[in-house]
């Protein structure tokens, strides 16, 4: 397993690909316990059209990381809900209401994305213009 410094991981995650024309990129980060979460979401109107998520878990002597990004076309549902396909049958769900997006990562298997000592958020809330993620719940 590769070990990368915490600062390098945060820098890489914040340098997400640029948003599409007409789209906005919302970003936030937060630390809950030993886990730092960094999220970048692409928003077009009332829909979330993409995201990049990184979770870094600090251990006794190193940092392990998990990353999630869509692997295919998202499915738009009613009421601002977008479902993103991930590895195998895993999905991430984003629910946008006004200036807030709630990401739900409970339908993912950690073993597909994380090392043995890592974890990700179960749910995480992103608010437009806020640098800190809100209401983070670790899995």
Backbone as CSV, one residue per row, in Angstrom:
resi,resn,N_x,N_y,N_z,CA_x,CA_y,CA_z,C_x,C_y,C_z
1,UNK,0.849,-1.174,0.000,0.000,0.000,0.000,0.893,1.235,0.000
2,UNK,0.569,2.213,-0.791,1.334,3.448,-0.850,0.920,4.359,0.280
3,UNK,1.883,5.064,0.791,1.595,6.026,1.847,1.930,7.409,1.321
4,UNK,0.962,8.277,1.381,1.105,9.641,0.891,0.844,10.566,2.061
5,UNK,1.505,11.682,2.107,1.285,12.611,3.212,-0.129,13.164,3.159
6,UNK,-0.617,13.508,4.315,-1.957,14.065,4.440,-2.117,15.317,3.589
7,UNK,-1.158,16.227,3.626,-1.237,17.478,2.858,-1.288,17.198,1.364
8,UNK,-0.529,16.205,0.901,-0.540,15.862,-0.525,-1.894,15.323,-0.940
9,UNK,-2.521,14.502,-0.090,-3.841,13.966,-0.419,-4.893,15.068,-0.506
10,UNK,-4.869,15.990,0.420,-5.843,17.088,0.391,-5.631,17.934,-0.856
11,UNK,-4.380,18.236,-1.190,-4.093,19.039,-2.379,-4.577,18.352,-3.644
12,UNK,-4.334,17.043,-3.751,-4.783,16.294,-4.925,-6.302,16.284,-5.029
13,UNK,-6.973,16.103,-3.902,-8.428,16.007,-3.945,-9.087,17.341,-4.281
14,UNK,-8.488,18.435,-3.878,-9.067,19.741,-4.175,-8.783,20.191,-5.599
15,UNK,-7.885,19.529,-6.275,-7.562,19.860,-7.659,-8.397,19.000,-8.596
16,UNK,-9.664,18.838,-8.285,-10.564,18.012,-9.100,-10.691,18.602,-10.501
17,UNK,-11.109,17.753,-11.431,-11.269,18.197,-12.819,-12.230,19.375,-12.884
18,UNK,-12.022,20.289,-13.810,-12.902,21.450,-13.908,-14.328,21.045,-14.282
19,UNK,-15.275,21.822,-13.845,-16.680,21.551,-14.130,-16.991,21.852,-15.597
20,UNK,-18.071,21.273,-16.073,-18.533,21.520,-17.429,-19.033,22.959,-17.552
21,UNK,-19.089,23.485,-18.784,-19.600,24.843,-19.006,-21.027,24.921,-18.459
22,UNK,-21.329,25.969,-17.728,-22.665,26.143,-17.166,-22.857,25.428,-15.844
23,UNK,-21.870,24.660,-15.439,-21.962,23.928,-14.181,-21.169,24.655,-13.097
24,UNK,-21.531,24.376,-11.862,-20.810,24.919,-10.715,-20.124,23.772,-9.993
25,UNK,-19.016,24.063,-9.335,-18.358,23.072,-8.496,-18.463,23.521,-7.052
26,UNK,-19.059,22.675,-6.235,-19.165,22.921,-4.806,-18.147,22.019,-4.125
27,UNK,-17.397,22.550,-3.152,-16.376,21.777,-2.451,-16.506,21.982,-0.951
28,UNK,-16.188,20.915,-0.226,-16.125,21.043,1.226,-15.183,19.988,1.785
29,UNK,-14.781,20.215,3.033,-13.983,19.229,3.752,-14.379,19.293,5.222
30,UNK,-14.136,18.185,5.917,-14.428,18.124,7.351,-13.659,16.964,7.950
31,UNK,-13.360,17.086,9.230,-12.720,15.996,9.954,-13.651,15.548,11.058
32,UNK,-13.880,14.239,11.111,-14.695,13.651,12.171,-13.915,12.474,12.726
33,UNK,-13.481,12.603,13.961,-12.622,11.578,14.555,-11.318,11.517,13.767
34,UNK,-10.861,10.303,13.449,-9.596,10.180,12.719,-9.754,10.326,11.203
35,UNK,-10.967,10.621,10.743,-11.240,10.630,9.298,-11.446,12.055,8.789
36,UNK,-10.694,12.405,7.730,-10.886,13.677,7.041,-11.588,13.391,5.724
37,UNK,-12.654,14.124,5.465,-13.467,13.950,4.266,-13.278,15.160,3.358
38,UNK,-13.121,14.923,2.062,-13.011,15.994,1.079,-13.951,15.633,-0.069
39,UNK,-14.868,16.549,-0.404,-15.877,16.288,-1.421,-15.937,17.426,-2.423
40,UNK,-16.031,17.089,-3.685,-16.217,18.045,-4.765,-17.410,17.561,-5.578
41,UNK,-18.413,18.407,-5.750,-19.611,18.025,-6.505,-19.841,18.997,-7.655
42,UNK,-20.240,18.456,-8.792,-20.603,19.275,-9.947,-22.112,19.413,-9.953
43,UNK,-22.581,20.662,-10.014,-24.014,20.958,-9.947,-24.420,21.721,-11.192
44,UNK,-25.475,21.250,-11.835,-26.066,21.949,-12.981,-27.536,22.180,-12.667
45,UNK,-27.870,23.424,-12.393,-29.253,23.752,-12.032,-29.633,23.073,-10.736
46,UNK,-30.666,22.264,-10.785,-31.149,21.558,-9.592,-30.633,20.133,-9.498
47,UNK,-29.667,19.775,-10.317,-29.138,18.406,-10.362,-27.661,18.344,-10.012
48,UNK,-27.278,17.296,-9.335,-25.874,16.973,-9.118,-25.486,16.063,-10.277
49,UNK,-24.464,16.448,-11.033,-24.113,15.683,-12.231,-22.789,14.929,-12.092
50,UNK,-22.066,15.141,-10.994,-20.820,14.420,-10.773,-20.263,14.717,-9.399
51,UNK,-19.303,13.924,-8.980,-18.647,14.156,-7.698,-17.316,13.423,-7.651
52,UNK,-16.460,13.868,-6.764,-15.233,13.183,-6.378,-15.174,13.257,-4.866
53,UNK,-14.910,12.127,-4.236,-14.888,12.064,-2.776,-13.631,11.342,-2.323
54,UNK,-12.995,11.872,-1.306,-11.803,11.272,-0.729,-11.941,11.268,0.785
55,UNK,-11.655,10.132,1.398,-11.632,10.021,2.856,-10.245,9.551,3.259
56,UNK,-9.665,10.219,4.227,-8.336,9.868,4.706,-8.421,9.552,6.189
57,UNK,-7.985,8.355,6.556,-8.039,7.906,7.941,-6.630,7.913,8.514
58,UNK,-6.448,8.670,9.595,-5.134,8.768,10.227,-4.976,7.618,11.207
59,UNK,-3.911,6.859,11.001,-3.569,5.770,11.911,-2.465,6.202,12.842
60,UNK,-1.907,5.246,13.569,-0.842,5.546,14.518,0.405,6.075,13.818
61,UNK,0.695,5.546,12.608,1.935,5.959,11.951,1.766,6.366,10.493
62,UNK,0.536,6.300,9.963,0.352,6.663,8.552,-1.091,7.087,8.289
63,UNK,-1.350,7.444,7.033,-2.690,7.825,6.599,-3.086,6.891,5.468
64,UNK,-4.275,6.285,5.586,-4.798,5.468,4.495,-5.967,6.215,3.881
65,UNK,-6.245,5.939,2.627,-7.289,6.713,1.954,-8.248,5.835,1.181
66,UNK,-9.418,6.390,0.930,-10.469,5.785,0.116,-10.952,6.863,-0.834
67,UNK,-11.224,6.492,-2.076,-11.773,7.488,-2.996,-12.930,6.892,-3.772
68,UNK,-13.911,7.734,-4.031,-15.097,7.351,-4.799,-15.319,8.366,-5.905
69,UNK,-15.692,7.875,-7.077,-16.082,8.717,-8.208,-17.002,7.880,-9.076
70,UNK,-17.950,8.495,-9.761,-18.889,7.745,-10.597,-18.172,6.938,-11.676
71,UNK,-18.736,5.784,-11.987,-18.215,4.918,-13.044,-19.304,4.674,-14.084
72,UNK,-19.802,5.723,-14.659,-20.864,5.613,-15.650,-21.815,6.783,-15.537
73,UNK,-22.866,6.719,-16.323,-23.841,7.810,-16.350,-24.741,7.776,-15.118
74,UNK,-24.936,8.927,-14.474,-25.848,8.980,-13.336,-27.292,8.869,-13.788
75,UNK,-28.135,8.411,-12.875,-29.578,8.305,-13.135,-30.291,9.385,-12.331
76,UNK,-30.953,10.292,-13.015,-31.691,11.368,-12.358,-33.074,10.858,-11.970
77,UNK,-33.437,11.093,-10.733,-34.752,10.694,-10.237,-35.556,11.919,-9.841
78,UNK,-36.688,11.713,-9.218,-37.530,12.844,-8.802,-36.931,13.588,-7.606
79,UNK,-37.373,14.792,-7.407,-37.038,15.591,-6.223,-35.539,15.812,-6.024
80,UNK,-34.795,16.031,-7.112,-33.385,16.351,-7.007,-32.487,15.190,-6.631
81,UNK,-32.971,13.953,-6.759,-32.186,12.775,-6.417,-31.427,12.295,-7.650
82,UNK,-30.130,12.055,-7.478,-29.298,11.494,-8.542,-28.571,10.285,-7.981
83,UNK,-28.621,9.169,-8.708,-27.933,7.946,-8.309,-26.742,7.734,-9.225
84,UNK,-25.573,7.560,-8.627,-24.326,7.402,-9.376,-23.848,5.959,-9.276
85,UNK,-23.603,5.308,-10.413,-23.058,3.949,-10.363,-21.591,3.973,-9.949
86,UNK,-21.221,2.996,-9.124,-19.843,2.837,-8.689,-19.389,1.431,-9.113
87,UNK,-18.422,0.864,-8.446,-17.935,-0.476,-8.756,-19.015,-1.528,-8.497
88,UNK,-19.098,-2.504,-9.404,-20.090,-3.586,-9.318,-21.488,-2.992,-9.166
89,UNK,-22.221,-3.389,-8.133,-23.585,-2.892,-7.935,-23.661,-1.758,-6.923
90,UNK,-22.527,-1.248,-6.495,-22.514,-0.151,-5.528,-23.020,1.131,-6.165
91,UNK,-23.655,1.976,-5.355,-24.117,3.281,-5.827,-23.890,4.324,-4.740
92,UNK,-23.795,5.564,-5.182,-23.804,6.727,-4.296,-25.042,7.530,-4.686
93,UNK,-25.733,8.071,-3.705,-26.952,8.827,-3.961,-26.769,10.255,-3.467
94,UNK,-27.124,11.224,-4.316,-27.068,12.640,-3.951,-28.484,13.196,-4.002
95,UNK,-28.871,13.903,-2.954,-30.191,14.543,-2.892,-29.982,16.048,-2.748
96,UNK,-30.342,16.798,-3.799,-30.163,18.247,-3.781,-31.490,18.921,-3.474
97,UNK,-31.465,19.786,-2.467,-32.622,20.600,-2.114,-32.123,22.014,-1.886
98,UNK,-32.458,22.896,-2.811,-32.000,24.282,-2.693,-30.493,24.382,-2.730
99,UNK,-29.905,24.941,-1.668,-28.464,25.132,-1.634,-27.748,24.063,-0.817
100,UNK,-28.385,22.902,-0.652,-27.821,21.817,0.140,-27.890,20.500,-0.621
101,UNK,-26.830,19.710,-0.519,-26.797,18.369,-1.106,-26.427,17.393,-0.004
102,UNK,-27.195,16.328,0.120,-26.856,15.247,1.039,-26.369,14.068,0.200
103,UNK,-25.128,13.647,0.454,-24.578,12.464,-0.201,-24.755,11.272,0.720
104,UNK,-25.214,10.164,0.160,-25.430,8.925,0.897,-24.533,7.847,0.287
105,UNK,-23.564,7.382,1.071,-22.628,6.361,0.607,-22.877,5.020,1.297
106,UNK,-24.072,4.814,1.852,-24.357,3.579,2.591,-24.535,2.366,1.684
107,UNK,-24.696,2.580,0.394,-24.864,1.457,-0.535,-23.549,1.137,-1.249
108,UNK,-22.437,1.306,-0.521,-21.113,0.981,-1.050,-20.436,-0.012,-0.114
109,UNK,-19.628,-0.882,-0.676,-18.850,-1.834,0.115,-17.444,-1.268,0.277
110,UNK,-17.065,-1.027,1.510,-15.770,-0.406,1.798,-14.610,-1.153,1.149
111,UNK,-14.698,-2.464,1.061,-13.589,-3.255,0.523,-13.271,-2.912,-0.930
112,UNK,-14.212,-2.302,-1.646,-13.963,-1.909,-3.032,-13.120,-0.635,-3.146
113,UNK,-13.070,0.148,-2.101,-12.473,1.474,-2.198,-11.420,1.777,-1.133
114,UNK,-11.393,0.987,-0.068,-10.592,1.337,1.098,-9.637,0.229,1.500
115,UNK,-8.577,0.654,2.178,-7.689,-0.293,2.822,-8.340,-0.798,4.099
116,UNK,-7.686,-1.745,4.742,-8.253,-2.412,5.903,-8.554,-1.473,7.065
117,UNK,-7.793,-0.422,7.233,-7.973,0.467,8.379,-8.669,1.768,8.014
118,UNK,-9.309,1.820,6.856,-9.927,3.059,6.382,-11.444,2.977,6.466
119,UNK,-12.056,4.134,6.367,-13.508,4.192,6.311,-13.924,5.392,5.466
120,UNK,-15.210,5.490,5.187,-15.782,6.622,4.455,-16.985,7.135,5.227
121,UNK,-17.568,8.196,4.738,-18.788,8.719,5.352,-19.968,7.826,4.980
122,UNK,-20.892,7.670,5.880,-22.175,7.046,5.555,-23.014,8.107,4.847
123,UNK,-23.069,9.281,5.459,-23.741,10.432,4.852,-22.911,11.675,5.128
124,UNK,-23.056,12.636,4.232,-22.288,13.868,4.319,-23.115,14.966,3.645
125,UNK,-23.204,16.127,4.268,-23.991,17.231,3.723,-23.076,18.356,3.265
126,UNK,-23.347,18.838,2.060,-22.586,19.919,1.424,-23.529,21.091,1.197
127,UNK,-23.103,22.285,1.609,-23.907,23.494,1.417,-23.152,24.443,0.501
128,UNK,-23.860,25.022,-0.457,-23.247,25.955,-1.408,-22.533,27.067,-0.654
129,UNK,-21.292,27.340,-1.052,-20.527,28.427,-0.462,-19.837,28.098,0.849
130,UNK,-20.156,26.964,1.455,-19.528,26.589,2.724,-18.278,25.767,2.453
131,UNK,-17.208,26.058,3.158,-15.966,25.298,2.974,-15.965,24.012,3.787
132,UNK,-16.748,23.997,4.865,-16.802,22.804,5.725,-18.046,21.990,5.400
133,UNK,-17.855,20.688,5.292,-18.987,19.783,5.113,-19.788,19.774,6.415
134,UNK,-21.081,19.591,6.294,-21.964,19.599,7.442,-22.471,18.176,7.712
135,UNK,-22.898,17.907,8.904,-23.583,16.670,9.269,-22.890,15.426,8.722
136,UNK,-21.606,15.263,9.046,-20.852,14.099,8.594,-21.099,12.934,9.558
137,UNK,-21.448,11.783,8.980,-21.612,10.562,9.769,-20.705,9.505,9.169
138,UNK,-19.717,9.032,9.933,-18.802,7.993,9.457,-19.487,6.636,9.441
139,UNK,-19.057,5.780,8.504,-19.583,4.396,8.483,-18.955,3.603,9.597
